[in-house]
Amino acid sequence: MKVIICGAGQVGFNIARYLASENADITVIDRSQELIQRITDTLDVQGLVGFASHPDVLERAGAADADMVVAVTYADEVNMVACQICHSIFEVPTKIARVRHQSYLDPQWSDLFSREHMPIDHIISPEIEVARAIGRRLQVPGAFDVIPLSSGKVSLIGVHCTESTPILNTPLRQLTGMFPDLHIVIVGIQREGRGIVPTADDQLLEGDDVYFVAETSHLMRAMAAFGHEEREARRVIIVGGGNIGLNLARQVEQHNPHVALKLVEVDKARAEQVAQTLDRTVVIHGSALDTEILEETNVKTAEAIVAVSNDDEVNILASLLAKRYGCRRAVTLVNKTSYGGLIGSLGIDTVVSPRAITVSTILQYVRRGRIRSVHSLSEGFGELIEAEALETSSLVGVPIKDARLPEGVLIGAIVRGKRIVIPRGETVVRAGDRVIIFSTTSSVKKVERLFSVKLEFF
């Protein structure tokens, strides 16, 4: 696959890293010589310094025979024009653009990105995606990651194991006997920075981050098995009235009318604008690091603080201050990867990475075969893939234990119509099933081949 990536920032760099690891032919365009130097020194990709929206630059990048362009520069207009040129001049089949400004995304202008006007196949809005991700985390207290799959029938949950987790030091094969009606499959464990694809003999240890797949209707029971029986937050403070904070507040107002929201914004003009936009949210002008402002929000009675300002340090400190004052849970937006090792030890419950969420969203459009959705887990550990099983797949018609799955691959769930099948060794995958699979990064291409249409089938 030949892919042109416009933009060598954090998102562009991480998309290039994922695709380069799979031997894709990648060319990255950026106007910054420094960023291009960094990406070509670090990754096996070609770099080109120039404006990504200029036809001659795109031509030099190989747009004439590219399979895909992913435009993720900091400027919406550059991303849109790059996709337009790739369509009109070079006929690139797949065009993906990151669009941040909310005016472009207003439903009344939805026809703007149609094939007749500005032909972009997939629009990615990081602010909206991040707001949705945070909303899901608030609905499942105790989870640091929540990803819906197969139209919400199945969920991937990430949970941190503490000393009070009831199922520590127990071989995973015994969990079925201990909880016979617990419909979950543990697909991944992060331990001391190392990713583990578990076997039936593995045990969970204190400090582990665990990823499991569960039938959504069984989520509360599954969380209770991990020691989490907290109720959904009903008093929430949002720090930051930017696009993420505003989108999150709108989402909560629309879907969770029982939640009392307060939003703190340091910029007076923006605070006034947000207050006029929202209906039920109490908007407070001031700094979330000011103790008087925190007292005004009545932070000691809040069940969750969601810190999503544009400043990582403000988000981290506001979260820690709120917890010190008695707030039960902190969800914190952090852009800088250098803080990764510190966050857990500070006592922050959930860290949200806009970069990781955006990369995950883009990956599902890059994957081939009958793959319906893709979610990247824990910075390169692996991917959770939802795919449709074809008659030609070697998975179909044999018990899973005999299917010879690639190393580092686990089946987490099978969706068969309205029925959810939690797989065991004797389970047989049928043609047409939606299969939820966890794969380490090194085995993703093999999973793609499992779900591709074979030519001999025709």
Phi, psi and omega in degrees: 000134178253121185233134172256127177249120179263113183112120182251023176287198185298316181292311179301318180300315184288325175296316178299320180297315179298312185287326179295327179292345179253017176065028173286155178271106189246133169237129181248131179248135173203149179284347182268117177300321182297314181293321178295320178298317180297316186287325179283332176288330187265322188241160177273071180224163173266144179240147181220123179272124179165180179274124186292345181265002180270128183304321182292326178292315178297324178296316178295333178283351178095028183298335184299330178235026179280148176271335187202145169238134178241107186259106184228039174288175181284348184253118179305316185295321177297317180299316183292317181293322178301317179293320179300314181294319179297329178281308190287321185262316190254354177054044177291129187297318186236128183232124181238133181228139171273125180234120185260321187292126189294335180299321179296334187264001179299130183307331182291343177254022188299336181285350183303321187263021177285167183297332182282337185251280178236091192286091175244125186287322183219125177260129177247124175244102183304319184297318179291318180297319180293318179300318178296317181297319179293319178302319179294322180294325179293331182282341179238083182302137180098344180265137176266350175211138178220119181232117178282144180227155177049058178057032175087000181289329183234150178227144167263131182237137171250128183228139176267130180273126176246179181297340181266003177292122188294335189257023176294153172056034178236125177306137185300331180296338181276348183297324180297321178290322181288323182231076186299334181257017180267106186267077178224157171228122177280118187253342182201148178227130172256120183229114179053045177080003182246136179273136180233128169268111193286151170253174182296339182268352180289155178236154175272139180240157176303134181096349179291145165258123188245134173250127176226153177255134183217152169296129188302325180292347180255010189299314184298321178293321179295317179295325178296325178296334177265007176088015181248110177232025179291149177275161179299139182298133178247346176235111188233136175249129175254128176257116181110119181254026176288195183298323180291310180300318180294315179297321178295314179299316177301316182297315180294317178301321185284318189255344183228071184296343180279351183271129175270120186250139168231139183234130181252124180228129186282333181271123187297314182298318179293321179300317180295319180296316180295320180298324179286335183279322185270156184262310188252347186284134174276117182259127182243126178273124179157180180266134179289353176266359178272121184298328179293321178294318179298321178293324178296328178281353184058050188299332183295338179261356182287144178268341178205141169244135179241106185262108186228036177287178180278001185242113181304317184296319177298317180299315182293312182293320178298321179296315181294319178298315181299318180293324178296327180279352176121357176296137189283327190216142179236127173247119194234126177276125180226122179271323187282127180290338183295341180273354188308313183289341184274326195303312183301320183287342181281341180103009175282134188281315185223127177254133180248126179249107178304322181298313182296321181293318180294316179299317178302315182297319181289324184301327183293339177271348181270327184296146182252178184080190182276053183265125186266325177205154181221139176224125180276137183247131166050058169048061172094000177295313181179188181228144171261123189239133174250121186220157179264128181281127179262159180301330183278352184288140178292349177286332190279135171087001178232151176302145183305323182295340180255006189278353179054056177295146177301155178298138180083017181237132177228141174269124184265329180193158175233128178254115183242092186066237178269358185262139176255125178251119173274115192289142170236179184301326184273352183296138180248127177281135179253156175299135181095347177295146167269121184250126177263118187235137168260134178224135170295157185304323184291342183253004185300318182297326178292324177294319177304317181294327178300330186249018177266152176284125179275139185298325183294347180292333183274000000 
